[in-house]
Amino acid sequence: MSSPFTGLGVALITPFRANGAIDHAALAKVIEHQIVGGIDYLVVMGTTGESATITFEEKKQLLAQVIEVVHNRVPIVLGIGGNNTAEVAEQLQAFDLDGVDAILSVSPYYNKPTQEGIYQHYKALAQVSLRPIILYNVPGRTMSNIAAETTLRLARDFKNIIGIKEASGNLDQVGLILKHRPKGFLVISGDDALTLPILAMGGDGVISVVGNGLPMEFGNLVHAALKGDFATARQEHLKLIELITLLFVDGNPGGIKEVLKSLGLCDVHMRLPLVPVGEGTAKKIYHALADAEVVKL
């Protein structure tokens, strides 16, 4: 039996109005767009959801809305992480996790802990979490890598640490984890552009940004690769790679919000210090959408 977190997971954006308030109506539309598009699960309040600028009360409201709109149609993963281990442990116990299937927890950022510090951080979380934990390695944001040896040590020592979202961009490291992982431990791509090579090595799926706007198209790539149909997966990868690259030119989630605006699903507003993509990038994104036959010029 495959895990509910195999395939296409989507790192859900948070739509805002011009005044900075959360646009709950747009959020419902974006979620529905993704479920109809065939995603396998949703990840709420990760980096793409601008979790750094959302208050704890807003996070509780957002989670409640997501659970209501999803209505048990796909599993829900909640992002809870930080660089203060005690505070993250408190948050794990403060959230009402009814309706939440797993936790995605980013490695501590800014502090730059040692590998032993990273291990002890996740050990503390594993000991209090009421839901399975997916590790999240994104050195480009945290400035500290979870080494393959640390990931494997955590995977072996804690049954409720069930996988890793790998966004190191280091395929050698991903390969080592895949080679030595315990049975059932998930290796999930954290980079849309590297999803195909990671799946080709034996990875289990992706937690995607582009999936917010193109769930069906990106899902075709992921599901084809998981079935071993790499001719179809390669075709979809090449069709989308230019768009995927453009999404991150002016930062995430500005690029994907531009896509969602083009599709009529939400506006591009973000909370400072993030701002929408520049006019030049916006035009390139629109042309890439047309080239991928998602919109018409």
N, C-alpha and C positions, 0 to 999 in steps of 0.2 A: 504494500500500500504506500503510495507516494505521500509526501508531506503536504499539508495545505499551503505551505510556503514555497512550493515548487512552481516555476513558471513566471508569469508577469505580475510582479507587484508594482504598485505605483506610489511614489512619494507625493502625496496630495499637496497641491498649492492651497494657500489661504487667500481668497479674493477680498479686496478691500474697496471701500467707497472713496471718493475724493477727499472726504473729511477724516479718513483714517479708520473709520468704523469697519468692522467685519461685514462683508456683504453675504448674508446668510442665504439669500435667494439664489445668488450666483453659485455659492458653494453646492447647493442642492443640484443645480444644473450640471456642474462639473462632475460630481459624483455619479449622477445618472448616466452621463455621457460615457464614463469609464466602464460602468457595469454593463451597459448595453454593448459596449465595444469588446467585451469578453475578457476583462482583466481577471486575474486569479485571486488577488487580495489587495487591500489598501493599507498604506502606511501613513499614519496621521501624525502631524507635528514633528516632522523631521526638519532638516535644513531648508528643504524646498518649501515647506509650510511656514517659513519665517518664524520659527518657534522662539528665536532669541528676542523678538520684540513683541511677543504675545504674553499677557499676564496669566497667572495661574488660574484666575477666575474665568478668563476668556478661554483658556485651554479646556477647562471642564465643560463650558458651554459648547465649544466646538466638538469635543468628543461625543457629547450627548446627541448633538445634531447628526453627526456622522453615523452613529449607531442607529438612530431612528431612520435615516434615509436609506442606509444599506439594508436594514431589516433582514439580517441573517443571510443575505444573498452571497456575500463573500466574506472571508475572514478579515479581521481588523488587527493591525499591528500599531501599537502606540509608541511614539518616540519619547523616551525619558532618559536623559543623560546629562552630564555636566562634569565639572572639574573639582567638585567638592563631594567626596564619596558619601559622607554622612547625610548631606542634603539630598543627594540622589536617592539614597536608601529611604529617607523620609517621604520623598515624593512617590516612590513605588508603593508605599503603604497609605499615602493620603488620597490617591486616585481611587474612585470607584471603578474597578476593572471588570464589572459585569458587562459582557459584550465585547471585551478585548481578548484576543486569542494569544498574543505574544507581545513582548517588549523589544524595541530596537534601541540599543544604548550605545551612544558614541563614546569612543575612548576619550579620557580626560584631555582637554585642550589647554593651551597656554602654559600650564604648570611644567610640561615636558617631563613626566615621570619616567623612571627606569622601567625595564621590562618586568622586574619584580613588583614595582609599584602598580603597573597596569594589571598584573595578575591579582594582586591583593585587592585592588579596586573592584574587579569583576567578581572575585570570591565573595566579598562583602555583599554585593548585589544579589548574587546567586543564592546566598543564605537567607535573604528576606523576601525575594520575589515570589509572588503567587502565580506568576505566569512564566512560560519559557522565555529565555533571553536570546536575542540575536545580537552578536557583537557587531560593532560598526567601526571599521578602520578607514579613516580618511585623512592621511598625513598632510595633504594640501591645506586642510583647515585646522587640524589639531597641532601640527608641527611635531608630531611624534608618531612613529610607526608601531603597529602591533606586529612584532616579528612572527614568522611562521611557527617557530618553536613555542611562543607564548600562546598563540591561538590553539595549537594542538594540545598543549598542557591543560588549558581551560576546557577544551572539548573532552578530554579524557577524565578530568577530575570532577566535572559537574554535569550531571545528566540533564539538568534544566538549561544548560547553555547549548542550544540546538543548532547554531549556525553562525556564519559571519557574512556581513555585507562588506565585500572587499573593494575598496576604492583607492588602493595604493597605486594603481596603474602598473604594478610590477608583476608581470606574468610569470616570472620565475618563482616568486613568492607564492602566487596563487597555485602554481603547479605543485609545489612542495606540500601545501596544505591538502590539495586533492589527493596526492599520492599517499599521505600518511594519516589522513583523517579517520576517526572511528566510524564504523558503520552508522549511517543515518545522519551524520553531521553535514549540514547544508553549506555549500559555498555559493554565494549569491553575488553576482556582479553589481558593483556600485557605480559603474561607468557605462552609460548607454553605448558608447563607441566601442567598448571592449567586450560587450555581451557575447557576440558571436565567437571570438576566440576562447573566451572562458567556457562557454557551452561546449565548444568543440573539444576542450580538454576534459570535459566531464562535469562541469558546473551544473547547478540546479535551477538557475534562472537569473532574474535581475530585479532590483528595486529601481524603477525607472523615473526619469524626469519627463522625457518625450511622451511617455505613455499617458500623461495628463491630457494631451491633445490628440494623440494618434494611437489610441489603445488597440484598435483593430489591426492597423498596419504593423506596429511594433510587436503586437501579440503574434502576428503571422510569422515573424522572424523567430521569436522565442519558441513557439510551439513546434515549428518545423524543425528547428535544431534539436529540440528535445526528442523528437521522433527519429532523428538521424537523417532527415531530409535537408542536407546541407546545400543542395543546389537552390532550393527555394529560399532558405535562410540567407544565403549569400546574395541572392537577387534583392531581397528586402533590405539587407544591410547596405548595399550599394545605392539603393534608391533613397535611403534616409540619411546616409552618413553626412552629407553636406549640411542638411538641416540640423542634425544633432550637434555638429561642430559649432554652428552659428549660435545655438542656444546658450553657449557658455562664454561667448566673446565678450559681452558686457556684464557677465555675472549671472548667477542663478538666484532667484527664479525669474528675473526680468525677461529672459528669452522665451521661456515657455508661456509666460503671461501674454507676450506679444502674439504667440500662436493662438492662444485661447481667445484673445480679442478678435483675431482674424476669423475664427470659427463662430463668433457671436456668443461665447459662453461666459466671459467675464471681462472686466477692464484691466488695465495694466498697473493700477495703483499699487504702491508698496509703502511700507513704513521706513522712515529714515533710520539708519544711514543708507538704505538701499533706494535706488531710483530706477525708473524705467530705462530700457536700452536706448541708445542714441538713434537718431533718425536714419543714419546710414545703415546701421545694423538691422533696424526694423524693416527697411526696404529689402535687404538681402534675405531676411527670414521669409518675407512674403513671397519673394521670387523662388526661394527653395521649396516653399509649400506648393507653389504652382508647378514647379519642376517635378515634385513627387506626386503630382496630380491630386492633391488634397483640396486646393482652391483653384479657381480660374482667374487668370489675369484680366 
